[in-house]
Amino acid sequence: ARSQRALRVLETSHPPVYYLPPDDVRTDLLEGTETRSFCEFKGGAVYWTLRGGGETSVSAAWSYPDPSRGFEALRDHLAFYPSRVSECFVDGEQVAAQAGDFY
């Protein structure tokens, strides 16, 4: 994935999460999973397994296909766990995963 159009979301007590438009992601490398979660603010999330380069990362990304009111801009955008991809950069700076691997 590479994007100049990511949406930066700040949540209480969490580092920022960047949601990338699907047109900026190699969605052909993603496969939907059965995993689901619910955010009291954004609504129901679905998860995606990343397959590429001979490697598989289960539930490496998530998205909100039908976000709650006020979060419609996130519809179908994808966010990735930095610890579940080989590398992740924001504005040229390498991202470190949050302790506990929450984001």
N, C-alpha and C positions, 0 to 999 in steps of 0.2 A: 504494500500500500504506500502511496505517496499522495499527499494532499496539501493544497494551499487554502482549502475551504473547510477545514475541521472546525467543529463546534466545541469550545472549551466549557466544561460544566464543573462548577465548584459546589461541593457538598460539605456540610458541617463535619469537621474533624477528618477530612480526607484530602489527599492531593488532587489536583485537577485531573479530570478524565476527558480525553479527546475523542469525539465521535466523528468518524470519517464518512463522507457521502459514499454510497455504494459504487458510484461511477469512478471513484478514486481507489478502489480496492480490487485486487484480483479475486473476484468472487468465484471464479472457476476453481480456485484452490480451497474453497470452503464447502463443508458439508454440514447440514443441519443435524442437531442432536436431539435427544429426548429431554435434555435438561431444561428446566424452567425455573424462574425465580420471580419474585414480586417486590418492587420498590414502592413504598407508600407514596412517593412523589411522582415517579415516572411511569408506573404501571408494570405490566407483565413483560419480562425479558425472555428471549430465546437465545440459545447458545450455538456456537459454530465450531466445528473441528477444522483445523488447518492441516492440509496435506500438501507437501511440496519438498523438493530436493531430497526425496527418499525418507523424509521424516514426517511424523504425525504428532500434532499437539491437540489433545482432546480439550474441547471447550476453551479454545484460545481466544475467542471473541464472543461478544454478545451484542444484541440489538433489541430495539423496541418496535415491533411491527405495528402496534396500535397504542402509542403513548397516551398518558393521561392528559387532560386539558391543561394547557399552559406549557406542555413539552412537545407539542406537535412537530416542532422543527427537528426533533431527533428521529422521526419516523424512518425506519430502515437504515439509519446510519450505524456504523459498526465501531465498537470500541474493543481494544485488544489488551489482554493482560501482558505487561512487559516481561514477566518471568516465563511466559509460555511461547515467546517468539525468540528467534536467534539474536535479534538486536532491534532496538527501538530508539528513535531520535526525535526530539522536538526542537526546532530551530537550531539544528546542528549539535545539540547537547544530548549525550546518551542518557536515557531514562533508567533509573534504578527502581526496581519493584518496591512497593510499600512493604514494610515488615508485616509478616503474617499473610502476605500474598493476597490481600483483599482486593487491591487494584494494582 
